[in-house]
Amino acid sequence: MAALGEEGRAVAEREAAAHGLDLDTVLSVASPQRAVDVIAGLIGPTVSFGPVPAGPHDMATASASGTVGRLTAWRDGVTRVTVCVPVELDLTVVIGSRSIPAEVDLVVRVGLEGRASAGAVEIDVDPVQPEDIDADIRTRGVGGVFLRRLGDLDAEIRHHVGVYVSAVLATPEAVAECRIAVA
């Protein structure tokens, strides 16, 4: 296992050197703390979306708002960083004239890879997939049980949260943050 880490570091050092940088520069610019600061700034302290079509054949609409918790990040390889974004959402699903509330605690994992380029360090952002999102969903009553089982609420939430996060990370501001000039 240590040999794989050493080999990965050697590859990253060669790639950085090919662009006139050293690996320590890439690692200091593409740090877990910088990733947390940038993503927290892009997302902000609150999130909201909706109403959006939801459920089988878009027979319902969903709206959500919530607060973003304290982001954490760690190195997950030589130049790779994983950021965890905790979110507490209040969700409302409307089917016909009936509103069904749910409380949702999410943890969204965003994978980032730093790499050297000419005069800069660039950050590649992994697309957020449903498996990158942990969701603890609480509903009440018969309507909530119906929604969870027949409406596949878990999958719907993961889908819409993934779309939301991907949209935030694709904004011009986010794209600009992914290229950091170095001297």
C-alpha beads as a LAMMPS data file, in Angstrom:
LAMMPS data file: protein, C-alpha beads

183 atoms
182 bonds

1 atom types
1 bond types

-500.0 500.0 xlo xhi
-500.0 500.0 ylo yhi
-500.0 500.0 zlo zhi

Masses

1 110.0

Atoms # bond

1 1 1 0.000 0.000 0.000
2 1 1 2.827 2.438 0.820
3 1 1 4.419 1.617 -2.537
4 1 1 1.227 2.733 -4.298
5 1 1 1.350 6.051 -2.428
6 1 1 5.003 6.550 -3.336
7 1 1 4.301 5.680 -6.965
8 1 1 1.341 8.093 -7.055
9 1 1 3.492 10.829 -5.559
10 1 1 6.232 10.205 -8.138
11 1 1 3.691 10.456 -10.979
12 1 1 2.254 13.681 -9.523
13 1 1 5.774 15.135 -9.131
14 1 1 6.556 14.374 -12.793
15 1 1 3.286 15.932 -13.955
16 1 1 3.920 19.076 -11.903
17 1 1 7.508 19.342 -13.167
18 1 1 6.284 19.049 -16.768
19 1 1 4.443 22.349 -16.171
20 1 1 7.308 24.050 -14.337
21 1 1 5.843 23.523 -10.869
22 1 1 6.797 21.404 -7.921
23 1 1 4.337 19.074 -6.240
24 1 1 4.451 21.004 -2.952
25 1 1 3.083 24.065 -4.776
26 1 1 0.231 22.014 -6.229
27 1 1 -0.547 20.514 -2.809
28 1 1 -0.467 23.857 -0.997
29 1 1 -2.794 25.474 -3.545
30 1 1 -5.133 22.473 -3.832
31 1 1 -5.447 22.016 -0.076
32 1 1 -8.401 20.612 1.859
33 1 1 -8.850 23.948 3.679
34 1 1 -8.974 25.926 0.435
35 1 1 -11.513 23.436 -0.944
36 1 1 -13.716 23.918 2.137
37 1 1 -13.446 27.712 1.927
38 1 1 -14.287 27.851 -1.786
39 1 1 -17.189 25.380 -1.667
40 1 1 -18.633 27.007 1.473
41 1 1 -18.464 30.374 -0.282
42 1 1 -20.163 29.035 -3.399
43 1 1 -22.966 27.240 -1.564
44 1 1 -23.519 29.788 1.183
45 1 1 -25.124 29.185 4.590
46 1 1 -28.549 28.221 3.227
47 1 1 -29.910 26.252 0.283
48 1 1 -33.297 26.145 -1.371
49 1 1 -34.800 24.704 -4.500
50 1 1 -38.173 24.108 -6.015
51 1 1 -40.829 23.690 -6.759
52 1 1 -39.508 20.982 -9.076
53 1 1 -41.403 18.089 -10.673
54 1 1 -40.896 14.880 -8.702
55 1 1 -42.014 11.299 -8.488
56 1 1 -43.212 8.836 -11.088
57 1 1 -44.383 10.696 -14.201
58 1 1 -43.711 14.003 -12.366
59 1 1 -47.016 13.605 -10.535
60 1 1 -45.800 15.671 -7.572
61 1 1 -43.785 18.793 -6.901
62 1 1 -41.095 19.202 -4.284
63 1 1 -39.634 22.252 -2.577
64 1 1 -36.897 22.355 0.013
65 1 1 -34.959 24.842 2.084
66 1 1 -32.340 24.310 4.707
67 1 1 -29.062 25.156 6.323
68 1 1 -25.551 24.088 5.478
69 1 1 -23.492 22.723 8.346
70 1 1 -19.732 22.819 8.916
71 1 1 -17.873 21.497 5.890
72 1 1 -14.946 19.122 6.347
73 1 1 -12.322 17.884 3.911
74 1 1 -9.354 15.564 3.756
75 1 1 -6.759 14.321 1.319
76 1 1 -7.939 11.173 -0.382
77 1 1 -4.806 10.469 -2.389
78 1 1 -1.778 12.492 -3.389
79 1 1 -3.612 15.325 -5.153
80 1 1 -7.209 14.342 -4.430
81 1 1 -9.420 16.037 -1.828
82 1 1 -12.886 14.988 -0.673
83 1 1 -15.177 17.647 0.794
84 1 1 -18.209 16.691 2.890
85 1 1 -21.117 19.126 2.891
86 1 1 -23.730 18.476 5.610
87 1 1 -27.190 19.949 4.973
88 1 1 -30.399 19.914 7.032
89 1 1 -33.424 20.290 4.736
90 1 1 -37.105 20.878 5.331
91 1 1 -38.806 19.291 2.340
92 1 1 -42.406 19.565 1.208
93 1 1 -43.861 17.296 -1.456
94 1 1 -47.220 18.270 -2.918
95 1 1 -49.384 15.592 -4.543
96 1 1 -52.671 17.039 -5.739
97 1 1 -53.954 19.134 -2.861
98 1 1 -51.991 17.254 -0.194
99 1 1 -48.690 18.504 1.249
100 1 1 -46.377 15.955 2.817
101 1 1 -43.497 17.332 4.910
102 1 1 -40.181 15.588 5.457
103 1 1 -37.018 16.350 7.369
104 1 1 -33.827 15.388 5.585
105 1 1 -30.250 15.286 6.865
106 1 1 -27.777 15.036 3.999
107 1 1 -24.059 14.623 3.603
108 1 1 -22.860 15.371 0.080
109 1 1 -19.333 14.282 -0.846
110 1 1 -17.581 16.321 -3.539
111 1 1 -14.386 14.894 -5.049
112 1 1 -11.701 17.274 -6.284
113 1 1 -8.432 16.551 -8.055
114 1 1 -5.637 19.139 -8.211
115 1 1 -3.298 19.138 -11.188
116 1 1 -0.559 21.333 -12.536
117 1 1 -1.044 23.264 -15.751
118 1 1 0.904 26.056 -17.439
119 1 1 1.286 28.792 -14.801
120 1 1 -1.562 27.505 -12.663
121 1 1 -3.028 24.746 -10.577
122 1 1 -6.353 23.501 -11.920
123 1 1 -8.979 21.699 -9.893
124 1 1 -11.116 19.053 -11.577
125 1 1 -14.481 18.530 -9.881
126 1 1 -16.059 15.067 -9.982
127 1 1 -19.714 14.987 -11.037
128 1 1 -21.885 14.437 -7.952
129 1 1 -23.525 11.011 -8.235
130 1 1 -26.401 9.621 -6.133
131 1 1 -23.928 7.368 -4.290
132 1 1 -22.044 10.523 -3.184
133 1 1 -25.073 11.595 -1.148
134 1 1 -26.058 10.100 2.210
135 1 1 -29.633 10.925 3.185
136 1 1 -31.511 10.350 6.439
137 1 1 -35.157 11.058 5.598
138 1 1 -37.914 11.328 8.171
139 1 1 -41.590 11.494 7.192
140 1 1 -44.756 11.126 9.232
141 1 1 -48.100 9.495 8.701
142 1 1 -49.524 7.324 5.971
143 1 1 -48.735 9.926 3.303
144 1 1 -45.087 9.899 4.332
145 1 1 -44.884 6.107 4.202
146 1 1 -46.596 6.121 0.788
147 1 1 -44.171 8.739 -0.475
148 1 1 -41.104 6.859 0.770
149 1 1 -42.115 3.507 -0.682
150 1 1 -44.049 4.209 -3.856
151 1 1 -42.565 7.568 -4.751
152 1 1 -38.957 6.450 -4.151
153 1 1 -38.340 9.614 -2.145
154 1 1 -34.737 8.644 -1.353
155 1 1 -33.796 8.432 -5.048
156 1 1 -35.693 11.630 -5.872
157 1 1 -33.872 13.565 -3.151
158 1 1 -30.476 12.254 -4.233
159 1 1 -31.252 13.149 -7.852
160 1 1 -32.413 16.712 -7.137
161 1 1 -29.623 17.423 -4.647
162 1 1 -27.056 16.116 -7.143
163 1 1 -28.486 18.395 -9.851
164 1 1 -28.470 21.366 -7.444
165 1 1 -24.863 20.834 -6.321
166 1 1 -23.678 20.184 -9.883
167 1 1 -25.352 23.418 -11.025
168 1 1 -23.650 25.398 -8.244
169 1 1 -20.262 23.866 -9.109
170 1 1 -20.738 24.690 -12.818
171 1 1 -21.394 28.424 -12.371
172 1 1 -18.871 30.840 -13.914
173 1 1 -17.778 31.810 -10.390
174 1 1 -17.087 28.161 -9.497
175 1 1 -15.261 27.488 -12.760
176 1 1 -13.063 30.558 -12.145
177 1 1 -12.188 29.232 -8.668
178 1 1 -10.917 26.006 -10.275
179 1 1 -7.949 27.730 -11.937
180 1 1 -5.474 29.248 -9.513
181 1 1 -2.588 31.173 -11.041
182 1 1 0.829 30.535 -9.485
183 1 1 4.076 32.362 -10.065

Bonds

1 1 1 2
2 1 2 3
3 1 3 4
4 1 4 5
5 1 5 6
6 1 6 7
7 1 7 8
8 1 8 9
9 1 9 10
10 1 10 11
11 1 11 12
12 1 12 13
13 1 13 14
14 1 14 15
15 1 15 16
16 1 16 17
17 1 17 18
18 1 18 19
19 1 19 20
20 1 20 21
21 1 21 22
22 1 22 23
23 1 23 24
24 1 24 25
25 1 25 26
26 1 26 27
27 1 27 28
28 1 28 29
29 1 29 30
30 1 30 31
31 1 31 32
32 1 32 33
33 1 33 34
34 1 34 35
35 1 35 36
36 1 36 37
37 1 37 38
38 1 38 39
39 1 39 40
40 1 40 41
41 1 41 42
42 1 42 43
43 1 43 44
44 1 44 45
45 1 45 46
46 1 46 47
47 1 47 48
48 1 48 49
49 1 49 50
50 1 50 51
51 1 51 52
52 1 52 53
53 1 53 54
54 1 54 55
55 1 55 56
56 1 56 57
57 1 57 58
58 1 58 59
59 1 59 60
60 1 60 61
61 1 61 62
62 1 62 63
63 1 63 64
64 1 64 65
65 1 65 66
66 1 66 67
67 1 67 68
68 1 68 69
69 1 69 70
70 1 70 71
71 1 71 72
72 1 72 73
73 1 73 74
74 1 74 75
75 1 75 76
76 1 76 77
77 1 77 78
78 1 78 79
79 1 79 80
80 1 80 81
81 1 81 82
82 1 82 83
83 1 83 84
84 1 84 85
85 1 85 86
86 1 86 87
87 1 87 88
88 1 88 89
89 1 89 90
90 1 90 91
91 1 91 92
92 1 92 93
93 1 93 94
94 1 94 95
95 1 95 96
96 1 96 97
97 1 97 98
98 1 98 99
99 1 99 100
100 1 100 101
101 1 101 102
102 1 102 103
103 1 103 104
104 1 104 105
105 1 105 106
106 1 106 107
107 1 107 108
108 1 108 109
109 1 109 110
110 1 110 111
111 1 111 112
112 1 112 113
113 1 113 114
114 1 114 115
115 1 115 116
116 1 116 117
117 1 117 118
118 1 118 119
119 1 119 120
120 1 120 121
121 1 121 122
122 1 122 123
123 1 123 124
124 1 124 125
125 1 125 126
126 1 126 127
127 1 127 128
128 1 128 129
129 1 129 130
130 1 130 131
131 1 131 132
132 1 132 133
133 1 133 134
134 1 134 135
135 1 135 136
136 1 136 137
137 1 137 138
138 1 138 139
139 1 139 140
140 1 140 141
141 1 141 142
142 1 142 143
143 1 143 144
144 1 144 145
145 1 145 146
146 1 146 147
147 1 147 148
148 1 148 149
149 1 149 150
150 1 150 151
151 1 151 152
152 1 152 153
153 1 153 154
154 1 154 155
155 1 155 156
156 1 156 157
157 1 157 158
158 1 158 159
159 1 159 160
160 1 160 161
161 1 161 162
162 1 162 163
163 1 163 164
164 1 164 165
165 1 165 166
166 1 166 167
167 1 167 168
168 1 168 169
169 1 169 170
170 1 170 171
171 1 171 172
172 1 172 173
173 1 173 174
174 1 174 175
175 1 175 176
176 1 176 177
177 1 177 178
178 1 178 179
179 1 179 180
180 1 180 181
181 1 181 182
182 1 182 183
